[in-house]
């Protein structure tokens, strides 16, 4: 597929109020795309929509929790009512919960799966149906390196990201069987990046949240999202260490599991003590409003 000119393309982005989604929205705005921005924090969405308009891009802000299938259906309907088509849909919204499996409340773990996996499934469903009707479209699902490998203390998050990768792989097979050469299913698989994820994560570890290392620049993931829209590929692992970890999991699974388990245990369970917190799993928090969480600067 030839590299696309994105000017005028209609782009839906979930989880746009911070992190990768916010970074991607700014890039698409500079390309002259028409944007539909979704997240739970409506005030931040409104600010971002105004910023995108100042860059010359039409932008619609829709407050939505992607774990609610009706809200996702209304998001798709709003995009079509405003622009008449959808060219690119980015499923980016996500939450996480850290801690021993038995210590994380079941309702928190279920909400992680509902947001990360079901939210991606809902968005993919509406985007894919529209793409089939149009005969073209690009679905970009933000997964994780943990969609292909594992660590302890992130069980529900890891399960949800494995599900996202499985969804992408299966949909890609359906696209091929249907002969839909102009529909593309892309999975972005970031390693640990310095986004507000670590401000928003539910924490039941008994210790302060300590991100894994190396911690990468989240603008690189925003660049990867834009690159997938211009020249779609099946998968893109963002962060040099991700490719190494995934290869190790594939070819030396026992050794990789042991090494990753020791590293994550030392990282998270060696952090200073802290009280438990549900973070932003069930409802949004005010902290963490930018693309970066600012941890790399502090380090």
C-alpha positions as CSV (number, residue, x, y, z in Angstrom):
1,X,0.0,0.0,0.0
2,X,1.3,3.4,-0.9
3,X,2.0,5.9,1.9
4,X,-1.2,7.8,2.5
5,X,-1.9,11.5,2.5
6,X,-3.9,11.9,5.7
7,X,-5.4,15.3,5.0
8,X,-9.2,15.2,5.3
9,X,-9.2,11.7,6.8
10,X,-11.7,11.1,9.6
11,X,-10.0,9.7,12.7
12,X,-11.6,8.4,15.9
13,X,-9.3,8.2,18.9
14,X,-10.4,6.8,22.3
15,X,-8.5,7.6,25.5
16,X,-7.6,10.9,24.0
17,X,-7.5,13.0,27.2
18,X,-3.8,12.1,27.9
19,X,-1.0,9.8,27.0
20,X,-0.6,8.2,23.6
21,X,-4.1,9.3,22.5
22,X,-3.4,12.9,23.2
23,X,-0.1,12.8,21.4
24,X,-1.7,11.1,18.4
25,X,-4.5,13.6,18.3
26,X,-2.1,16.4,17.9
27,X,-0.2,14.7,15.1
28,X,-3.4,13.9,13.2
29,X,-4.5,17.5,13.7
30,X,-1.3,18.8,12.1
31,X,-1.9,16.5,9.2
32,X,-5.3,18.1,8.5
33,X,-7.5,15.2,9.7
34,X,-11.0,15.6,11.0
35,X,-11.0,14.3,14.5
36,X,-13.4,12.6,16.9
37,X,-11.9,12.5,20.4
38,X,-13.3,10.3,23.1
39,X,-12.4,9.8,26.8
40,X,-14.1,10.0,30.2
41,X,-12.6,13.4,31.1
42,X,-14.8,15.7,29.1
43,X,-13.1,18.9,30.2
44,X,-9.7,17.7,28.9
45,X,-11.3,16.6,25.7
46,X,-12.9,20.0,25.1
47,X,-9.5,21.7,25.7
48,X,-7.8,19.2,23.2
49,X,-10.5,19.8,20.6
50,X,-10.0,23.5,20.8
51,X,-6.2,23.0,20.4
52,X,-6.8,20.8,17.4
53,X,-9.1,23.4,15.8
54,X,-6.4,26.0,16.4
55,X,-4.2,23.8,14.2
56,X,-6.8,23.9,11.5
57,X,-8.4,20.5,12.1
58,X,-12.1,20.0,12.7
59,X,-12.5,18.2,16.1
60,X,-15.5,16.8,17.9
61,X,-15.2,15.9,21.6
62,X,-17.3,13.0,22.9
63,X,-17.3,12.0,26.6
64,X,-17.4,8.2,26.7
65,X,-16.4,5.3,28.8
66,X,-15.5,2.6,26.3
67,X,-16.5,-0.2,28.7
68,X,-20.1,0.8,28.0
69,X,-21.1,-0.7,24.7
70,X,-23.9,1.8,24.2
71,X,-21.5,4.7,24.6
72,X,-19.2,3.3,22.0
73,X,-22.1,2.8,19.6
74,X,-23.1,6.4,20.2
75,X,-19.5,7.5,19.6
76,X,-19.5,5.8,16.2
77,X,-22.9,7.3,15.3
78,X,-21.7,10.8,16.3
79,X,-18.6,10.4,14.1
80,X,-20.8,9.4,11.1
81,X,-23.4,12.1,11.7
82,X,-20.6,14.7,11.8
83,X,-18.4,13.6,9.0
84,X,-20.2,10.9,7.0
85,X,-17.5,8.3,7.2
86,X,-14.7,6.9,9.4
87,X,-11.3,6.3,7.8
88,X,-9.1,5.5,10.9
89,X,-10.2,4.3,14.3
90,X,-7.7,4.2,17.1
91,X,-8.7,2.0,20.2
92,X,-6.3,3.5,22.8
93,X,-8.3,3.8,26.0
94,X,-6.9,1.6,28.8
95,X,-6.6,1.1,32.5
96,X,-4.5,-1.2,34.7
97,X,-4.3,-2.7,38.2
98,X,-1.0,-3.7,39.9
99,X,-0.6,-6.2,42.8
100,X,-0.8,-9.8,43.8
101,X,-3.7,-11.5,41.9
102,X,-5.5,-12.4,45.2
103,X,-5.2,-8.9,46.6
104,X,-6.7,-6.9,43.7
105,X,-10.5,-6.7,44.1
106,X,-12.3,-8.8,41.5
107,X,-14.4,-5.8,40.5
108,X,-11.2,-3.9,39.6
109,X,-9.8,-6.8,37.6
110,X,-13.1,-7.2,35.7
111,X,-13.2,-3.4,34.9
112,X,-9.6,-3.6,33.5
113,X,-10.7,-6.4,31.1
114,X,-14.0,-4.6,30.3
115,X,-12.1,-1.4,29.4
116,X,-9.0,-2.8,27.7
117,X,-10.5,-5.8,25.9
118,X,-14.2,-5.3,25.6
119,X,-13.8,-1.6,24.9
120,X,-11.4,-2.5,22.1
121,X,-13.8,-5.1,20.8
122,X,-16.7,-2.6,20.9
123,X,-14.7,0.0,19.0
124,X,-13.4,-2.6,16.5
125,X,-16.9,-3.9,15.9
126,X,-18.3,-0.5,14.9
127,X,-15.2,0.6,13.0
128,X,-15.0,-2.7,11.1
129,X,-18.6,-2.7,10.0
130,X,-18.2,0.8,8.7
131,X,-15.0,-0.1,6.9
132,X,-16.7,-3.1,5.2
133,X,-19.5,-0.8,4.1
134,X,-17.0,1.8,2.7
135,X,-14.6,-0.8,1.4
136,X,-11.7,0.7,3.2
137,X,-10.4,1.8,6.6
138,X,-7.6,1.4,9.1
139,X,-8.1,-0.1,12.6
140,X,-5.3,0.7,15.0
141,X,-5.5,-1.2,18.4
142,X,-3.1,-0.2,21.1
143,X,-2.0,-3.4,22.8
144,X,1.3,-3.9,24.7
145,X,4.4,-6.0,24.6
146,X,2.4,-7.9,27.3
147,X,0.1,-9.1,24.5
148,X,2.9,-11.4,23.6
149,X,4.7,-12.0,26.9
150,X,4.0,-11.9,30.6
151,X,5.0,-10.4,34.0
152,X,3.6,-10.9,37.5
153,X,1.4,-8.4,39.3
154,X,-0.3,-7.3,36.1
155,X,-2.5,-10.4,35.6
156,X,-5.8,-8.8,34.4
157,X,-3.9,-6.2,32.3
158,X,-1.8,-8.9,30.7
159,X,-4.8,-11.0,30.0
160,X,-6.6,-8.1,28.4
161,X,-3.7,-7.3,26.1
162,X,-3.3,-10.9,25.1
163,X,-7.0,-10.7,24.1
164,X,-6.4,-7.5,22.0
165,X,-3.6,-9.3,20.1
166,X,-5.8,-12.3,19.5
167,X,-8.6,-10.1,18.3
168,X,-6.3,-8.3,15.8
169,X,-4.9,-11.6,14.5
170,X,-8.3,-13.1,14.0
171,X,-9.8,-10.0,12.3
172,X,-6.8,-9.9,10.0
173,X,-7.6,-13.4,8.9
174,X,-11.2,-12.4,8.2
175,X,-10.1,-9.4,6.1
176,X,-7.9,-11.7,4.0
177,X,-10.6,-14.3,3.5
178,X,-13.0,-11.5,2.5
179,X,-10.5,-10.1,0.0
180,X,-10.7,-6.7,1.5
181,X,-7.3,-5.3,0.5
182,X,-8.1,-1.8,1.6
183,X,-9.0,-2.7,5.2
184,X,-6.1,-2.9,7.6
185,X,-5.8,-4.2,11.2
186,X,-2.8,-2.8,13.0
187,X,-1.6,-3.6,16.5
188,X,0.7,-1.2,18.3
189,X,2.7,-3.0,21.1
190,X,4.4,-0.5,23.4
191,X,6.9,-1.4,26.1
192,X,6.9,0.7,29.3
193,X,6.5,4.3,28.4
194,X,6.4,7.5,30.5
195,X,2.6,8.2,30.2
196,X,0.1,9.0,33.0
197,X,-0.8,5.3,33.0
198,X,1.3,5.0,36.2
199,X,-0.6,7.9,37.8
200,X,-3.9,6.3,36.9
201,X,-3.2,2.6,37.6
202,X,-5.0,0.9,40.6
203,X,-2.3,-0.1,43.1
204,X,-2.8,-3.0,45.5
205,X,0.8,-4.0,45.8
206,X,1.4,-2.3,49.2
207,X,4.2,-0.3,47.6
208,X,4.5,2.9,45.6
209,X,4.0,2.4,41.8
210,X,7.4,1.9,40.2
211,X,7.4,1.6,36.4
212,X,9.6,-1.0,34.8
213,X,12.8,0.1,33.1
214,X,13.7,1.2,30.6
215,X,11.0,3.8,30.5
216,X,10.6,5.2,27.0
217,X,9.4,8.5,25.5
218,X,5.6,8.2,24.8
219,X,5.9,10.5,21.8
220,X,7.4,7.6,20.0
221,X,4.2,5.7,20.3
222,X,2.2,8.7,19.0
223,X,4.6,8.6,16.1
224,X,4.0,4.9,15.6
225,X,0.2,5.5,15.5
226,X,0.6,8.1,12.8
227,X,3.0,5.8,10.9
228,X,0.4,3.0,11.0
229,X,-2.2,5.4,9.5
230,X,0.1,6.5,6.7
231,X,1.5,3.0,5.9
232,X,-0.3,0.3,7.9
233,X,1.5,-2.8,9.0
234,X,0.3,-5.8,11.1
235,X,2.3,-5.1,14.2
236,X,4.7,-2.5,15.5
237,X,6.6,-3.1,18.8
238,X,7.6,0.3,20.2
239,X,10.6,0.2,22.5
240,X,13.8,-1.7,21.7
241,X,13.5,-4.0,24.7
242,X,10.0,-5.2,23.7
243,X,11.3,-7.1,20.6
244,X,13.9,-8.8,22.8
245,X,11.4,-9.8,25.5
246,X,8.9,-11.1,23.0
247,X,11.6,-13.1,21.1
248,X,12.9,-14.5,24.4
249,X,9.3,-15.6,25.4
250,X,8.9,-17.3,22.1
251,X,12.2,-19.2,21.9
252,X,13.2,-19.6,25.6
253,X,9.9,-19.4,27.4
254,X,11.0,-20.9,30.7
255,X,14.1,-18.7,31.1
256,X,12.2,-15.6,29.9
257,X,9.4,-16.2,32.5
258,X,11.9,-16.6,35.3
259,X,13.9,-13.5,34.3
260,X,10.8,-11.3,33.9
261,X,9.3,-12.5,37.1
262,X,12.4,-11.7,39.1
263,X,12.8,-8.3,37.5
264,X,9.2,-7.2,38.1
265,X,9.2,-8.5,41.6
266,X,12.3,-6.5,42.4
267,X,11.0,-3.4,40.7
268,X,7.5,-3.2,42.2
269,X,7.8,-5.1,45.5
270,X,11.1,-3.3,46.3
271,X,9.5,0.1,46.1
272,X,8.7,2.1,49.3
273,X,5.5,1.2,51.2
274,X,2.2,2.9,50.1
275,X,-1.5,2.6,50.8
276,X,-3.8,0.8,48.3
277,X,-5.7,2.9,45.7
278,X,-8.3,2.1,43.0
279,X,-6.7,4.7,40.8
280,X,-8.7,5.6,37.7
281,X,-10.0,2.1,37.0
282,X,-13.7,2.8,37.8
283,X,-13.7,6.6,37.5
284,X,-11.3,9.2,36.1
285,X,-8.8,11.1,38.3
286,X,-7.5,14.6,37.9
287,X,-3.8,13.7,37.8
288,X,-2.0,12.9,34.6
289,X,-3.3,15.2,31.9
290,X,-0.5,15.3,29.4
291,X,1.2,12.9,27.0
292,X,4.0,12.3,29.4
293,X,3.9,11.4,33.1
294,X,7.1,13.3,33.7
295,X,8.9,10.4,35.4
296,X,11.8,10.3,32.9
297,X,12.6,14.0,33.7
298,X,12.6,13.2,37.4
299,X,14.9,10.2,36.9
